Amino acid sequence: MTTSEVLLISGSLRAGSSNETALRTAQAVAPEAIRTVLYEGLAALPHFNPDDDHDPLPAPVAELRTAIAAATAVLICAPEYAGTLPGAFKNLLDWTVGGTEICDKPVAWLNVAPPGRGGGAAATLRTVLGYTGAAIVEQACIQLPVGREAVGPDGTVTDPAVRERLREVLTTLATASPASL
């Protein structure tokens, strides 16, 4: 059986954020045929400077681009701050614009905010991913609120419906063909 690799990227720097919790839960429920890798280098990325976007890239940027290139697909879970993406996560995205690793790669995002929130981050994410040439998998871009009360002692979501929905998102994303998007 072929194994797909889905790179999971949290847009939050906060330890134990709802975004990280959702992605760790996705790791826990991933089907056997899907390998998940949680990217943990967000805080180490230097501020984006177009003058530095050439070989040799700063090591954290090279690691990010290598992780994206190795993945079959990318799943993002980012919070909304002041109506848009947090600066550190936008910085990560800026580093992907100059590379080709994410171009035509299936990408989706989760919005774990309460209903009615997170729309600004999703809109900004859609715009920036358009610049990178990412293949957005609409069926896998979902709002899936994750409240603190839904998190178990192991740091993952305990609600079976949320866990199943995350499994479905991973499957949809991992089996998406860029040609069909």
C-alpha positions in Angstrom: 0.0 0.0 0.0 1.3 3.4 -0.9 1.9 5.8 2.0 1.0 9.5 1.6 2.8 12.0 3.7 0.8 15.0 5.0 2.8 17.9 6.5 0.9 19.5 9.4 1.7 23.1 10.0 0.4 25.1 13.0 0.2 28.8 12.6 0.4 29.4 16.3 3.5 29.8 18.4 1.6 29.2 21.7 2.3 25.9 23.3 -0.8 23.8 23.6 -2.8 26.1 21.2 -6.1 24.8 19.8 -4.5 24.7 16.4 -1.7 22.4 17.6 -4.2 20.3 19.5 -6.2 19.8 16.3 -3.1 18.8 14.4 -1.9 16.4 17.1 -5.3 14.9 17.1 -5.1 14.5 13.3 -1.8 12.7 13.8 -3.4 10.4 16.4 -6.3 9.4 14.1 -4.5 9.3 10.7 -5.3 6.2 8.7 -2.4 3.7 8.4 -1.8 4.7 4.8 -1.1 8.3 5.8 2.1 9.4 7.5 1.8 12.7 9.2 4.7 15.0 10.1 4.2 18.0 12.4 6.3 20.9 11.4 7.8 22.5 14.5 10.2 25.1 13.1 7.9 28.2 13.0 9.6 30.1 15.8 13.1 29.5 14.3 12.3 31.1 10.9 14.2 34.3 10.3 12.2 37.4 9.3 11.5 37.2 5.5 13.9 39.3 3.5 13.9 38.9 -0.3 17.6 39.6 -0.3 18.1 36.3 1.6 15.8 34.2 -0.6 18.6 32.5 -2.6 20.9 29.6 -2.2 22.2 28.9 0.3 19.0 29.6 2.2 19.0 30.2 5.9 19.0 26.7 7.5 15.5 27.0 9.0 14.1 28.1 5.6 15.8 25.2 3.8 14.4 22.8 6.4 10.9 24.2 5.8 11.1 23.9 2.0 12.6 20.4 2.3 9.6 19.4 4.5 7.1 20.8 2.0 8.9 19.2 -0.9 8.9 15.7 0.8 5.1 15.9 1.6 2.4 14.6 -0.6 0.1 17.3 0.8 0.0 20.1 3.5 -2.6 20.7 6.2 -2.5 24.1 7.9 -4.3 25.1 11.1 -3.7 28.8 11.9 -5.5 31.2 14.3 -6.8 34.6 13.4 -5.2 37.6 15.0 -6.6 41.1 14.4 -8.7 39.8 11.5 -5.9 38.1 9.6 -3.1 35.5 9.9 -0.6 35.9 12.8 2.7 37.6 11.7 4.9 34.6 12.4 2.8 32.3 10.3 2.5 34.9 7.5 6.3 35.0 7.6 6.4 31.3 7.0 4.2 31.7 4.0 6.3 34.5 2.7 9.3 32.1 2.7 7.3 29.7 0.4 6.6 32.2 -2.3 10.1 32.2 -3.7 10.3 28.4 -3.9 8.4 26.0 -6.0 7.9 23.3 -3.4 4.3 24.1 -2.6 3.3 24.8 -6.2 0.6 22.4 -7.4 0.8 20.6 -4.0 -2.6 19.7 -2.4 -3.2 22.1 0.5 -6.1 22.5 2.9 -6.7 24.3 6.2 -8.7 23.8 9.4 -10.3 26.7 11.3 -10.7 25.6 14.9 -12.2 28.9 16.1 -15.8 29.2 17.3 -18.4 29.7 14.6 -18.3 33.2 13.0 -14.6 33.7 13.7 -11.5 32.9 11.7 -12.8 34.1 8.3 -10.2 36.8 7.9 -7.4 34.3 8.4 -8.9 31.9 5.9 -9.4 34.7 3.3 -5.7 35.8 3.8 -4.5 32.2 3.6 -6.5 31.7 0.3 -4.9 34.8 -1.2 -1.3 33.9 -0.2 -1.6 30.3 -1.2 -2.8 31.6 -4.6 0.5 33.4 -5.0 2.4 30.2 -4.2 0.5 28.1 -6.8 -0.7 25.7 -4.1 -3.6 23.4 -5.2 -6.3 24.2 -2.6 -8.5 21.2 -1.8 -11.8 22.9 -1.0 -13.5 19.7 0.4 -10.7 19.5 3.0 -10.9 23.2 4.1 -13.2 23.1 7.1 -14.3 24.9 10.2 -14.1 22.5 13.1 -14.4 24.3 16.5 -12.2 22.9 19.2 -12.9 24.1 22.7 -10.7 23.6 25.7 -13.3 21.3 27.2 -12.9 18.9 24.3 -9.2 18.3 25.0 -8.3 15.1 27.0 -5.3 14.6 29.3 -3.1 13.4 26.4 -3.6 16.8 24.7 -5.8 15.6 21.8 -9.5 16.1 21.2 -11.6 13.4 22.7 -14.9 14.0 20.8 -15.4 11.1 18.4 -17.1 13.2 15.8 -14.2 15.7 15.7 -11.7 12.8 15.5 -13.6 11.2 12.6 -13.9 14.5 10.8 -10.1 15.0 11.1 -9.5 11.5 9.7 -11.8 12.3 6.7 -9.9 15.6 6.1 -6.6 13.8 6.1 -7.9 11.1 3.7 -9.4 13.7 1.3 -6.3 15.7 1.3 -3.9 12.8 1.0 -5.8 11.3 -2.0 -6.3 14.6 -3.8 -4.7 14.8 -7.2 -3.5 18.3 -8.2 -4.7 17.6 -11.7 -8.2 17.2 -10.5 -8.3 20.4 -8.4 
